[in-house]
Amino acid sequence: MLCVRAMTSPSLSHRALKTPPSPIRRLAGLAQEASQRGIKVHRLNIGQPDVESPQEFLDGVAGYREKVVAYEASQGSQRLLDSWCRSLNRDYAIGATPSQMLITMGASEALIFAFMVCCDPGDEILIFDPTYANYIGFSAISGVRLVPLPCSIESNFAIPSREEIERYISPYTRAILVCNPNNPTGTVASDGELEMLIAVARERDLFLIMDETYREFVYDGLRPRCIFELAPKDPRIIVVDSLSKRFSLCGARIGCLLTWHEELRKAAFHIAQARLSAPSIEQAAAAHMLDTLGPLYLGAAHAEYRARRDVAVRALSRIPDVRTYAPQGGFYLLAKLPVGDAEDFATFMLTEFSFQGATTFVAPAAGFYMRQGGGKSTIRIAFVLNQADTEQAIAVLAEGLRAYQERRAGRPADSL
Ligand SMILES: Cc1ncc(COP(=O)(O)O)c(C=O)c1O
């Protein structure tokens, strides 16, 4: 009897049970097994750039001279706050000062803070669907309900009209969350769309949470936009920012939250105090980097991503019955495949297929859709590999698609 008791345990919270696994990482174990079988896995599944991090950041790490790696201030190191504001004001002239900024552990933590301070459990945030999958995780953690507004590949995932957005606003709506440029669609909001969103937020008394993690990565002559250029110092806007993608510093875990809402910033600061601080060495290195890095690094990274986008779109459009588009920003795109279930196809690629010793790892897009059944035939591709590898990865994908279709049609495929 005693033994049976020891085997049972209390049930977990609803929050724990509702927090989904990351769709980006879900198939990672299968990819690892494929690598262990000696197969080269082209990883188009995750936004981990292969662009080298700036030497200035690494010099900053090497130059850390403190004898004790102490906690930093909860709002962030003064030096990084100063450097980041200076760099934002140089590029966007928004008049930011350190008293509007809070340094966080990546944009991820800034988003969790924003959800926590804008909403009580049960409150709603409008998002555009498909969406960055981790927003779903953040909503589960904070008890916030995400309300998805459908966007479609037929309109290149454009932001819905004002009328459509207003139809989804309820008495529980507290905020609209916009990822601009968008992950996973690559959509970039026009100034007109941003102004419309600002107007809706003002008229319906909502917060506007802007995730600007990919801000500088816009193509086709578009100019990067910080929303505060269009609505200077508007206290209902919260900008979430990150060094992860811009400077290929995903592992440094440095982001920030920027707001002119004094009470909101204070509330976020109180949460920040509870988690003590963001990493000290990385903040010191990030400040050194922002103070010393010239424009060449970002210019080169931007040109490289644009070239990779072009390679990816060209290679995908050569595959019969694949539907895609040229995203105007970020480094992702969605592609609709001639398959019934993209997750089954992605699994097939990792478990049953190889072509000349290689396979391609793609993210099934269903995990980015909140709509039931959304994205079932769609994959997300991150164009984070160099141009030759991107080209090669998509050639392997095309072979895999052919083999998958033949296999599903009951015929053996010669590349299996
Ligand atoms: C849209 C978006 N927001 C936030 C994040 C999280 O970024 P960070 O590494 O700064 O936490 C990511 C990471 O992929 C992202 O794509």
Ligand as a Chemical Component Dictionary entry (heavy atoms), coordinates in Angstrom:
data_LIG
# 
_chem_comp.id                   LIG 
_chem_comp.type                 NON-POLYMER 
_chem_comp.pdbx_formal_charge   0 
_chem_comp.three_letter_code    LIG 
# 
loop_
_chem_comp_atom.comp_id 
_chem_comp_atom.atom_id 
_chem_comp_atom.alt_atom_id 
_chem_comp_atom.type_symbol 
_chem_comp_atom.charge 
_chem_comp_atom.model_Cartn_x 
_chem_comp_atom.model_Cartn_y 
_chem_comp_atom.model_Cartn_z 
_chem_comp_atom.pdbx_ordinal 
LIG C1 C1 C 0 9.135  37.060 -33.788 1  
LIG C2 C2 C 0 10.070 36.686 -32.703 2  
LIG N1 N1 N 0 9.959  37.310 -31.531 3  
LIG C3 C3 C 0 10.777 36.995 -30.516 4  
LIG C4 C4 C 0 11.738 36.024 -30.659 5  
LIG C5 C5 C 0 12.608 35.685 -29.506 6  
LIG O1 O1 O 0 13.821 36.321 -29.621 7  
LIG P1 P1 P 0 14.907 36.333 -28.467 8  
LIG O2 O2 O 0 16.000 35.426 -28.894 9  
LIG O3 O3 O 0 15.349 37.752 -28.406 10 
LIG O4 O4 O 0 14.245 35.902 -27.205 11 
LIG C6 C6 C 0 11.901 35.353 -31.870 12 
LIG C7 C7 C 0 12.899 34.299 -32.038 13 
LIG O5 O5 O 0 12.947 33.566 -32.998 14 
LIG C8 C8 C 0 11.023 35.697 -32.925 15 
LIG O6 O6 O 0 11.111 35.091 -34.110 16 
# 
loop_
_chem_comp_bond.comp_id 
_chem_comp_bond.atom_id_1 
_chem_comp_bond.atom_id_2 
_chem_comp_bond.value_order 
_chem_comp_bond.pdbx_ordinal 
LIG C1 C2 SING 1  
LIG C2 N1 SING 2  
LIG C2 C8 DOUB 3  
LIG N1 C3 DOUB 4  
LIG C3 C4 SING 5  
LIG C4 C5 SING 6  
LIG C4 C6 DOUB 7  
LIG C5 O1 SING 8  
LIG O1 P1 SING 9  
LIG P1 O2 DOUB 10 
LIG P1 O3 SING 11 
LIG P1 O4 SING 12 
LIG C6 C7 SING 13 
LIG C6 C8 SING 14 
LIG C7 O5 DOUB 15 
LIG C8 O6 SING 16 
# 
